[in-house]
Amino acid sequence: MLFDLRHIYAGYNGKTILRDINFTINSGDFIGIIGPNGGGKTTLLKVLLDIIEPIRGEIIKGEKISVSGSKSIGYLPQYSDFDRRFPVTIEDIVLSGFITRGKLFQRYKAEEKTRATSLMKEMGIYSIRKSPASEISGGQLQRALLCRALASDPEILILEEPNTYVDNQFEHELYDRLVEYNNQGKAILLVTHDVGTVSYYIKTIACVNETLHYHNSNIITEQQLASYNCPLQIITHGDVPHTVLKKHDHFHE
Amino acid sequence: MNNPLEYSYFIKALIAAFLSAFSSGLAGTWIVSKRKVFVTGGISHSSFGGIGLGYYLGISPVLGALVFGVLSALGIEYIAGKKQIREDSAIGIFWSLGMAVGIIFIYLTPGYAPNLTGYLFGSILIISNSDLWALFAANAVMIIFFLIFYKTILFISYDPEYAATVNLPVRTFNYILMGLSALILVLNIRIAGIILVISILTIPPTIVNLFTHKFHKIILFSTLTSMAGTVGGLLFSYYFSLPSGATIVFIFVLMFVIARAIRWITSRSGYHERRSGQLSTDN
């Protein structure tokens, strides 16, 4: 077990966004988190990343998480907030994945530099490692941010809408790479609105819309959808059976 | 005209110019990279309140300016961090509040306020020994801080949101960097004055940023650029009997225009090379 969330209530500025969330994440999980904008997907991530304290409820962290702290969580944010004109190179970005609170003033170790180099080579950005963030493509930056997230060899990798700015080629590469990482026994949490593409790769689905509905499969049945309380659309795509639904209203008591 | 190096005041001015160059290299590079040029504009103007208070109480106006400058820097950072008031609005409030307080206290001070124009427009040629020591100490602290925490400063500055997700003390670092920058900025007021001080800190990194996007290179080369500009400006002002602060700023702007022209010419020729390269592969 990595995380066990029990009866979590969370939100900001006195507003409760998540209610009574019960959710367990284990090593080897590949969970797709879907749900409407404003439904609380980001809030759930912030709770997991320890950026906000839950209002109520309990988070139990597994040994792998509690022992090495932030090093055990890799995070690929939606990079829209990132100031790309800031003078920073690809290499600087990847290396910053090794910085933790306990190592604020240490220099990068030789093995950290070696790992950064091999990650950049794997992602095909080694040749442009000296380029500034302002002069590379969105896909290249996303690769660099993925290297940063993977730098500390985390137990769980959390990705937020990774397909927003990415070209098609990298999207497939990214998912293949995630499957490979997942096969090494690591957990992956993929937050996305693009249910169609990810259902190929994910093992289980959780729908977050104030509350959380967990499906122990990557296929959702009509009955399960009825319990969702949220409008979503699934497109027929490839071998995995999907349902197309019309928009429906949702109510919370 | 005599050799300026025969005058002790000129030697002191040269030392001040060199110290100011380090300010431009570290504080200036951080300010420009973080897009905080107008925050520093607000800080330098609000420090006028401290200058006025200094005159009124009969204490050192520089001391008053330091207190006002640092407090307004931390105040702007705090208010902007709360996200309820936008940063530019917070700057506007501190900027005008400081000026208003300064004007009121100078009005209330009996008699004439000596050297007032020196604070407004700068007077590197009458800088005191204690000013130099203070500037030296503030720069030394900034250099040590950067040497110890360079990689963390870079991380927290380029992506503060992400740095917060790995539990780094983002706000503490921002307060320290903002406070130190304000300290250095106010001490540079002696050189260029409240109105012009932001240019001597921020034009050199802006010039270097045209040619490189590597943070440590901007720090190094903007220090050197600033040295060239301040010394050049000092000599120019000496031989043509012009006010030193304004001349230095004028030289910096001239350097910026030349650098921009060089960048334009080199990027245009690069563009033509790329285009001709593209055409030949197309054929």
Interface residues (C-beta under 8 A of the other chain):
Chain A: L49 D50 I51 G69 S70 Y75 P77 D81 F82 D83 F86 P87 V88 T89 D92 I93 L95 S96 I99 T100 R101 L104 F105 R107 Y108 K130 P132 A133 S134 E135 R148
Chain B: S33 K34 R35 I148 F149 K151 T152 L154 F155 S157 Y158 D159 E161 Y162 A163 A164 T165 V166 N167 L168 P169 N209 T212 H213 K214 F215 I218
